[in-house]
Amino acid sequence: MQKSFAKDLRGSAPIPDKLFYKIGEVSKIAGVEPYVLRYWETEFPFLKPRKSKSRQRIYIKKDLDLIFQIKDLLYKERFTIEGVRKKFSTGGASSRNTALKASSQPAEMSQPSISEAQNPVEHVRKRLRDILDSME
């Protein structure tokens, strides 16, 4: 399994091996309050977790990596919000491609089409393929 940047910042505490994390779980793993994560979503366009049908934020491991990079830049390296934005926009952060992929997720992924709604198995397959593609 690929070593995660987030695990490096956490030290020896493992990140649960799951496909999705809710905001409360991410908050505990990252060591920041949920309102901070929501604020970062408004400030950093590349941090866009998906939302479930019940509008709960659903994070994946790549989102965790971004959160740990943002936290490191803000708290350890003492960057400003604008400085973090510039760092990611100039390609200075190691996962800029991750950020671009996260921000370029098509909107239709959250809403199934009529044909997918009629065939939920195909919809699930498509979503799983999309998740796998976003993890590469």
N, CA and C of each residue as an Amber inpcrd file, in Angstrom:
protein
   408
   0.8350000  -1.1750000   0.0000000   0.0000000   0.0000000   0.0000000
   0.8840000   1.2440000   0.0000000   0.4300000   2.2840000  -0.6560000
   1.2020000   3.5040000  -0.7970000   1.2400000   4.2710000   0.5180000
   2.3980000   4.8240000   0.8540000   2.5530000   5.5740000   2.0970000
   1.8650000   6.9240000   1.9540000   1.0880000   7.2810000   2.9210000
   0.3150000   8.5070000   2.8810000   1.0650000   9.6410000   3.5640000
   1.0210000  10.8340000   2.9650000   1.6150000  12.0260000   3.5560000
   0.9600000  12.3130000   4.9040000  -0.3480000  12.0640000   4.9800000
  -1.0780000  12.3280000   6.2150000  -0.5340000  11.4780000   7.3510000
  -0.1660000  10.2460000   7.0760000   0.3500000   9.3720000   8.1160000
   1.6770000   9.9050000   8.6480000   2.4860000  10.4830000   7.7560000
   3.7670000  11.0450000   8.1760000   3.5640000  12.1680000   9.1880000
   2.5820000  13.0190000   8.9810000   2.3460000  14.1310000   9.8770000
   1.7140000  13.6860000  11.1870000   0.9990000  12.5900000  11.1660000
   0.3360000  12.0990000  12.3670000   1.3030000  11.3600000  13.2800000
   2.4290000  10.9450000  12.7490000   3.3620000  10.1740000  13.5520000
   3.0010000   8.7030000  13.4860000   2.9120000   8.0600000  14.6370000
   2.6630000   6.6220000  14.6560000   1.1790000   6.2770000  14.6910000
   0.3000000   7.2310000  14.8940000  -1.1290000   6.9440000  14.9380000
  -1.6310000   6.6200000  13.5400000  -2.1860000   5.4230000  13.3480000
  -2.6410000   5.0390000  12.0190000  -3.9590000   5.7120000  11.6400000
  -4.1300000   5.9240000  10.3590000  -5.3840000   6.4190000   9.8270000
  -6.2120000   5.1900000   9.4850000  -7.4680000   5.1310000   9.9220000
  -8.2920000   3.9580000   9.6000000  -8.3330000   3.7230000   8.1000000
  -8.2160000   2.4670000   7.7010000  -8.2150000   2.1190000   6.2860000
  -9.6490000   1.9930000   5.7980000 -10.2080000   3.1290000   5.3780000
 -11.5890000   3.1830000   4.9130000 -11.6240000   3.9320000   3.5930000
 -12.7130000   3.7490000   2.8600000 -12.8790000   4.4960000   1.6180000
 -13.3300000   5.9280000   1.8850000 -14.1930000   6.0910000   2.8730000
 -14.7770000   7.3960000   3.1440000 -14.6570000   7.7380000   4.6160000
 -14.5860000   9.0360000   4.8960000 -14.5300000   9.5370000   6.2580000
 -15.5210000  10.6900000   6.3750000 -16.2370000  10.7480000   7.4850000
 -17.1220000  11.8770000   7.7470000 -16.3120000  12.9850000   8.4100000
 -16.8820000  14.1680000   8.4550000 -16.1440000  15.3320000   8.9390000
 -15.6800000  15.1670000  10.3870000 -16.4610000  14.5080000  11.2200000
 -16.0570000  14.2950000  12.6080000 -14.8190000  13.4140000  12.7100000
 -14.7690000  12.3750000  11.8590000 -13.6050000  11.4850000  11.8490000
 -12.3700000  12.2300000  11.3580000 -12.5390000  12.9960000  10.2990000
 -11.4160000  13.7640000   9.7480000 -10.9330000  14.7830000  10.7730000
 -11.8630000  15.3810000  11.4700000 -11.5080000  16.3540000  12.5070000
 -10.6190000  15.7250000  13.5740000 -10.9770000  14.5330000  14.0240000
 -10.1790000  13.8530000  15.0490000  -8.8230000  13.4230000  14.5030000
  -8.8050000  12.8930000  13.2870000  -7.5500000  12.4350000  12.6810000
  -6.5920000  13.6100000  12.4720000  -7.1330000  14.7160000  11.9480000
  -6.2900000  15.8670000  11.6050000  -5.9790000  16.7470000  12.8140000
  -6.7790000  16.6440000  13.8520000  -6.5360000  17.4780000  15.0240000
  -6.9980000  18.9090000  14.8620000  -8.0250000  19.1180000  14.0450000
  -8.6300000  20.4410000  13.8900000 -10.1410000  20.2980000  14.0560000
 -10.7840000  21.3660000  14.4380000 -12.2260000  21.3470000  14.6420000
 -12.9660000  21.2620000  13.3070000 -14.1900000  20.6900000  13.3040000
 -14.9600000  20.6110000  12.0590000 -15.2070000  21.9670000  11.4070000
 -15.4200000  23.0140000  12.2110000 -15.6660000  24.3290000  11.6130000
 -14.4370000  24.8320000  10.8580000 -13.2510000  24.4150000  11.2770000
 -12.0250000  24.7980000  10.5810000 -11.9980000  24.1300000   9.2060000
 -12.3650000  22.8520000   9.1630000 -12.4090000  22.1430000   7.8830000
 -13.4170000  22.7970000   6.9440000 -14.5850000  23.1690000   7.4690000
 -15.5950000  23.8280000   6.6320000 -15.0780000  25.1810000   6.1370000
 -14.3710000  25.9030000   7.0040000 -13.8030000  27.1920000   6.5940000
 -12.7630000  26.9950000   5.4990000 -11.8980000  25.9960000   5.6640000
 -10.8830000  25.7470000   4.6480000 -11.5210000  25.4220000   3.2950000
 -12.6560000  24.7550000   3.3050000 -13.3460000  24.4660000   2.0460000
 -13.7450000  25.7480000   1.3320000 -14.1070000  26.7820000   2.1030000
 -14.4950000  28.0500000   1.4740000 -13.2800000  28.8210000   0.9770000
 -12.1340000  28.6190000   1.6130000 -10.9290000  29.3710000   1.2670000
 -10.0750000  28.6980000   0.1950000 -10.1150000  27.3870000   0.1330000
  -9.2700000  26.6490000  -0.8030000 -10.1500000  25.8930000  -1.7990000
 -10.2260000  26.3790000  -3.0270000 -11.1330000  25.7590000  -4.0040000
 -10.7740000  24.3150000  -4.3410000  -9.5460000  23.9090000  -4.0780000
  -9.1250000  22.5480000  -4.3870000  -9.5410000  21.5530000  -3.3130000
 -10.0300000  22.0160000  -2.1810000 -10.5020000  21.1290000  -1.1120000
 -12.0230000  21.0770000  -1.1910000 -12.5190000  20.0820000  -1.8980000
 -13.9600000  19.9350000  -2.1020000 -14.3770000  18.4980000  -1.8460000
 -14.6610000  18.1530000  -0.6010000 -15.1360000  16.7860000  -0.3640000
 -16.5160000  16.6030000  -0.9970000 -16.7940000  15.3820000  -1.3750000
 -18.1230000  15.0980000  -1.9180000 -19.1270000  15.1470000  -0.7920000
 -20.3900000  15.2270000  -1.1670000 -21.4430000  15.2350000  -0.1550000
 -22.4070000  14.0880000  -0.4370000 -22.8720000  13.4790000   0.6420000
 -23.8140000  12.3740000   0.5160000 -25.1990000  12.9360000   0.2130000
 -26.1380000  12.0330000   0.0060000 -27.5110000  12.4830000  -0.2530000
 -28.0480000  13.2960000   0.9100000 -27.5900000  12.9810000   2.1120000
 -28.0300000  13.7300000   3.2910000 -27.1780000  14.9800000   3.5170000
 -26.3590000  15.3390000   2.5230000 -25.5240000  16.5450000   2.5030000
 -24.3840000  16.5040000   3.5110000 -24.0110000  15.3130000   3.9990000
 -22.8510000  15.1990000   4.8720000 -21.5910000  15.1620000   4.0210000
 -20.5500000  15.7810000   4.5100000 -19.2850000  15.7830000   3.7890000
 -18.6640000  14.3960000   3.8570000 -18.1910000  13.9330000   2.7000000
 -17.5390000  12.6300000   2.6040000 -16.1310000  12.8610000   2.0750000
 -15.1390000  12.5750000   2.9130000 -13.7390000  12.7730000   2.5550000
 -13.1190000  11.4370000   2.1520000 -12.1350000  11.5040000   1.2420000
 -11.3470000  10.3280000   0.8820000  -9.9070000  10.5910000   1.3370000
  -9.0490000   9.5700000   1.1840000  -7.6580000   9.7110000   1.6710000
  -6.9340000  10.8820000   1.0160000  -7.1950000  11.1440000  -0.2420000
  -6.5290000  12.2780000  -0.8970000  -6.9480000  13.5950000  -0.2570000
  -8.2070000  13.6750000   0.1770000  -8.6450000  14.8730000   0.8990000
  -7.8750000  15.0010000   2.2160000  -7.6670000  13.8700000   2.8960000
  -6.8890000  13.8870000   4.1400000  -5.4750000  14.3840000   3.8820000
  -4.8680000  13.9250000   2.7940000  -3.5220000  14.3870000   2.4560000
  -3.5020000  15.9050000   2.2650000  -4.4990000  16.4220000   1.5490000
  -4.5800000  17.8640000   1.3420000  -4.7450000  18.6040000   2.6660000
  -5.6000000  18.0730000   3.5200000  -5.8430000  18.7140000   4.8180000
  -4.5630000  18.7640000   5.6420000  -3.8090000  17.6720000   5.6280000
  -2.5600000  17.6810000   6.3900000  -1.5320000  18.6240000   5.7810000
  -1.5220000  18.7440000   4.4620000  -0.6010000  19.7000000   3.8400000
  -0.9920000  21.1210000   4.1950000  -2.2870000  21.4120000   4.1460000
  -2.7650000  22.7500000   4.5000000  -2.4320000  23.0500000   5.9630000
  -2.7160000  22.0890000   6.8290000  -2.4340000  22.2780000   8.2590000
  -0.9480000  22.5240000   8.4950000  -0.1100000  21.7580000   7.8180000
   1.3360000  21.9200000   7.9630000   1.7730000  23.3210000   7.5140000
   1.2710000  23.7420000   6.3610000   1.6470000  25.0620000   5.8540000
   1.1620000  26.1830000   6.7740000  -0.0590000  26.0610000   7.2830000
  -0.6170000  27.1190000   8.1200000  -0.0080000  27.1410000   9.5180000
   0.0970000  25.9860000  10.1440000   0.4820000  25.9420000  11.5560000
   1.9840000  25.7730000  11.7860000   2.6400000  24.9640000  10.9770000
   4.0750000  24.7340000  11.1930000   4.9320000  25.7380000  10.4420000
   4.5870000  25.9700000   9.1750000   5.4010000  26.8820000   8.3690000
   4.8970000  28.3200000   8.4310000   3.7850000  28.5360000   9.1360000
   3.2370000  29.8680000   9.4070000   2.8490000  30.6340000   8.1480000
   2.3390000  29.9210000   7.1230000   1.8310000  30.5680000   5.9240000
   0.5090000  31.2500000   6.2590000   0.1670000  32.2550000   5.4660000
  -1.1670000  32.8460000   5.5440000  -2.0900000  32.0300000   4.6370000
  -3.3840000  32.2880000   4.7320000  -4.3540000  31.6170000   3.8500000
  -3.9890000  31.8980000   2.3920000  -3.7070000  33.1600000   2.1070000
  -3.3370000  33.5510000   0.7330000  -2.0430000  32.8670000   0.3080000
  -1.1140000  32.7300000   1.2350000   0.1510000  32.0650000   0.9300000
  -0.0540000  30.6000000   0.5670000  -0.9530000  29.9350000   1.2690000
  -1.2520000  28.5270000   0.9430000  -1.8820000  28.4430000  -0.4370000
  -2.8150000  29.3570000  -0.7250000  -3.4330000  29.3710000  -2.0650000
  -2.3790000  29.5310000  -3.1470000  -1.4600000  30.4660000  -2.9440000
  -0.4040000  30.7040000  -3.9330000   0.5080000  29.4960000  -4.0650000
   0.8280000  28.8660000  -2.9530000   1.7030000  27.6910000  -2.9680000
   1.0830000  26.5810000  -3.8160000  -0.2190000  26.3510000  -3.6520000
  -0.8850000  25.3210000  -4.4420000  -1.0690000  25.7550000  -5.8920000
  -1.3210000  27.0320000  -6.1280000  -1.5530000  27.4850000  -7.5050000
  -0.2640000  27.5060000  -8.3280000   0.8970000  27.6690000  -7.6670000
   2.1640000  27.6760000  -8.4050000   2.7840000  26.2900000  -8.4880000
   2.1210000  25.3050000  -7.9120000   2.6470000  23.9390000  -7.9740000
   3.6710000  23.6520000  -6.9070000   3.7640000  24.4970000  -5.8970000
   4.7400000  24.3050000  -4.8420000   4.3990000  23.1760000  -3.8950000
   3.1330000  22.8600000  -3.7620000   2.7300000  21.7610000  -2.8750000
   2.8690000  20.4530000  -3.6310000   3.2370000  19.4090000  -2.9240000
   3.5470000  18.1360000  -3.5720000   2.3490000  17.4520000  -4.1910000
   1.1370000  17.8070000  -3.7830000  -0.0110000  17.1260000  -4.3630000
  -0.9140000  18.0940000  -5.1150000  -0.2970000  18.9710000  -5.8680000
  -1.0920000  19.9160000  -6.6440000  -2.0070000  19.1740000  -7.5990000
  -1.5200000  18.0920000  -8.2110000  -2.3600000  17.3070000  -9.1030000
  -3.5670000  16.7550000  -8.3640000  -3.3860000  16.3570000  -7.1290000
  -4.4950000  15.8880000  -6.3150000  -5.5080000  17.0060000  -6.1330000
  -5.0060000  18.1920000  -5.8510000  -5.8940000  19.3250000  -5.6580000
  -6.6690000  19.6320000  -6.9290000  -5.9910000  19.5860000  -8.0730000
  -6.6740000  19.8490000  -9.3250000  -7.7080000  18.7860000  -9.6230000
  -7.3840000  17.5200000  -9.3640000  -8.3610000  16.4500000  -9.5800000
  -9.5660000  16.6330000  -8.6850000  -9.3330000  16.9910000  -7.4310000
 -10.4370000  17.1510000  -6.4880000 -11.3550000  18.2920000  -6.9060000
 -10.7760000  19.3790000  -7.4260000 -11.6040000  20.5150000  -7.8050000
 -12.2610000  20.3270000  -9.1610000 -11.7950000  19.3670000  -9.9590000
 -12.3530000  19.1860000 -11.2890000 -13.3050000  18.0110000 -11.3710000
 -13.7840000  17.5090000 -10.2370000 -14.7350000  16.4160000 -10.2530000
 -16.0310000  16.9110000 -10.8930000 -16.5590000  16.1660000 -11.8550000
 -17.7860000  16.6010000 -12.5080000 -18.9520000  16.6680000 -11.5280000
 -19.8060000  17.6580000 -11.7190000 -20.9460000  17.8460000 -10.8290000
 -21.9500000  16.7130000 -10.9350000 -22.0510000  16.0730000 -12.1170000
 -23.0560000  15.0350000 -12.2890000 -22.7680000  13.7950000 -11.4580000
 -21.5660000  13.6760000 -10.8990000 -21.2560000  12.5020000 -10.0930000
 -22.1220000  12.4420000  -8.8450000 -22.5210000  13.5780000  -8.2950000
 -23.3000000  13.5740000  -7.0730000 -24.7730000  13.2910000  -7.3370000
 -25.2340000  13.5460000  -8.5400000 -26.6240000  13.3030000  -8.8970000
 -26.7010000  12.2480000  -9.9870000 -27.3430000  11.1160000  -9.7160000
 -27.4410000  10.0810000 -10.7430000 -28.3380000  10.5300000 -11.8860000
 -27.9970000  10.0790000 -13.0950000 -28.8440000  10.3740000 -14.2390000
 -30.1040000   9.5220000 -14.1620000 -31.0430000   9.7790000 -15.0490000
 -32.3010000   9.0250000 -15.0430000 -32.0310000   7.5460000 -15.2740000
 -31.1290000   7.2270000 -16.2280000 -30.8360000   5.8200000 -16.4990000
 -30.1480000   5.1630000 -15.3070000 -29.2760000   5.9040000 -14.6050000
 -28.6140000   5.3500000 -13.4230000 -29.5920000   5.1630000 -12.2770000
 -30.5590000   6.0640000 -12.1600000 -31.5580000   5.9400000 -11.1050000
 -32.4200000   4.6990000 -11.3370000 -32.6200000   4.3500000 -12.6100000
 -33.4050000   3.1610000 -12.9160000 -32.5800000   1.8950000 -12.7150000
 -31.2640000   2.0100000 -12.7890000 -30.3970000   0.8550000 -12.5890000
 -29.3580000   1.1960000 -11.5250000 -29.7020000   1.0130000 -10.2580000
 -28.8010000   1.4370000  -9.1830000 -27.4750000   0.6780000  -9.1560000
 -27.4400000  -0.5500000  -9.6390000 -26.1880000  -1.3160000  -9.6480000
 -25.1820000  -0.6350000 -10.5730000 -25.6250000  -0.2040000 -11.7230000
 -24.7360000   0.4980000 -12.6540000 -24.2530000   1.8150000 -12.0520000
 -25.1460000   2.4720000 -11.3380000 -24.7580000   3.7270000 -10.6880000
 -23.6500000   3.4750000  -9.6650000 -23.7890000   2.4240000  -8.8640000
 -22.7770000   2.0860000  -7.8640000 -21.4650000   1.7310000  -8.5520000
 -21.5180000   0.9480000  -9.6270000 -20.3020000   0.6010000 -10.3680000
 -19.5960000   1.8450000 -10.8820000 -20.3770000   2.7650000 -11.4430000
 -19.7960000   3.9930000 -11.9810000 -19.1360000   4.8000000 -10.8640000
 -19.8020000   4.9140000  -9.7250000 -19.2310000   5.6620000  -8.6030000
 -17.9400000   5.0280000  -8.0980000 -17.9250000   3.6860000  -8.0190000
 -16.7170000   2.9890000  -7.5690000 -15.5640000   3.1990000  -8.5550000
 -15.8820000   3.1600000  -9.8570000 -14.8380000   3.4360000 -10.8590000
 -14.3050000   4.8560000 -10.6930000 -15.2090000   5.8090000 -10.4650000
 -14.8020000   7.2010000 -10.2670000 -13.9040000   7.3440000  -9.0410000
 -14.2430000   6.6320000  -7.9840000 -13.4280000   6.6830000  -6.7640000
 -12.0370000   6.1030000  -7.0410000 -11.9880000   4.9660000  -7.7160000
 -10.7010000   4.3640000  -8.0440000  -9.8730000   5.2960000  -8.9180000
 -10.5150000   5.9180000  -9.8960000  -9.7920000   6.8560000 -10.7730000
  -9.2470000   8.0340000  -9.9760000 -10.0120000   8.5180000  -9.0100000
  -9.5450000   9.6810000  -8.2450000  -8.4170000   9.3130000  -7.2890000
  -8.2700000   8.0210000  -6.9680000  -7.2070000   7.5890000  -6.0660000
  -5.9030000   7.3290000  -6.8070000  -5.9340000   7.2690000  -8.1100000
  -4.7070000   7.0080000  -8.8880000  -3.8740000   8.2330000  -9.0550000
